[in-house]
Amino acid sequence: MGRWRRHSREFKRQAVERMKACDNIRALARELEIQQKLLYVWKYELEGKPKAAVEIDPEVRKQQKLKEEVSRLKQALADKTLEADFFRSALQRLKERRQGNAASGAPASTNRSGK
């Protein structure tokens, strides 16, 4: 499998047809003395589909992963910001209630314990 060679369109077509009927693609690739990945590339070419995900440039794949991570982190930051705003407003309301009770000289809002 180490040497480079060009295959005819007919050879590729026959290999893909055998691949469709085959249960063990790896064994077929060994028998044809080609890489397993190459069978899938030929299959996509013959079907007129865009190249398989295997063919995506590693740099593009890395950028996609980074974009996904940035999106995930932005969502997490937005969630934490909402959470902090909620607690900030709740704390502010508690402070306002306490200040209102202390200024009026009214008794505490809770009863004394029965001790």
N, C-alpha and C positions, 0 to 999 in steps of 0.2 A: 504494500500500500504506500510505500514511501516515494515512489517515482511519480512524476507528473506526466499525464498523457491526456490527449483530447479524445472525447467520445463523440460518435456520430449521433445525430438526432434520432435515428432509428434505434440505436443501442439504448439511448435514454428512455425512449418511449416504451421499449420492451421491458426495461428494468422497472419502470414505474408500474406497468401492467402486472408484472410479477410481484411487485411490492404490495399492490392492492389485494392480491389473492394470498399473500404470504402471512403466516402467523408469527414468524420470527424474522424481523427486519434486520437485526444484527447479523444473523447467520447468512441472510441473502447478501448483505454488504460484504461480508468476508468472502463469500463464494465469488462475487463479481470483482473482488479486489478493489473496492472503493470504500470511501468513508460513508458511514450511515447518514450523516448530515447531508451529503451530496444527493442521496436519493430524495430527500424531502425538498431540497432546492429544485431538483428536476421536476418533481411533482408540481410544485407551485408554478414553475415556468410553463409547464405543459397545460395547466389548468387556467393560465392567464391571471392568476391571483398575484397580489403583491408578495414580495419575499417574506419568508417566515420570520417570526420574532427572533429566531436564532441569528438572523442576518443583520439585526440592528447593531449599529456602531456602538462599541462600549462607551464612548464618550457621550453619545446621545442618551444611552440607557442611564448613565450616571447623572446627567442633567435632569432626566425625568424623575429619578429617585429624589434628587435634591429639591425639585419643585414640589413633589408630594410632601416631603418633610417640612418645607416652608409653610405649605398650606395647613398641615396638621398643627404646627407650632403656632401659627396665627390664630387658628380656632381655639387652641388651648389658652392663648393669651387673652382672647376675647372672653372666654368663659371665666377666667380668673378676674378679669376687670369687672365683669358683671357681679361676680361674687363679692369682690371688695366694695363696690358701690352699694350693694345691698347692706352689708354689715356696717359701712360708714353711716348710711342713713338711719339704720336701726339704733346705732350708738348715739347719733345726734338726737333722736327722739327721746331716748332714755335720759340724756343730759337735760333736755328741755323739761321733762317731767320732774326731775329732781330739783331743778332750779325753781320751778313753779311752786313746789311744795315748801321749800325752805324759805322763800320770800314771804309767803302768806302767814307763816307762823302756825300753820295748821298741824295737827298731829300726824304722825307717820301713817302711811297708807296701810301698814300691816298691824294687826293686833299684837299685844304683848303675849308672850307665852304664859301658860298657866302655872308657872313656878312660883 
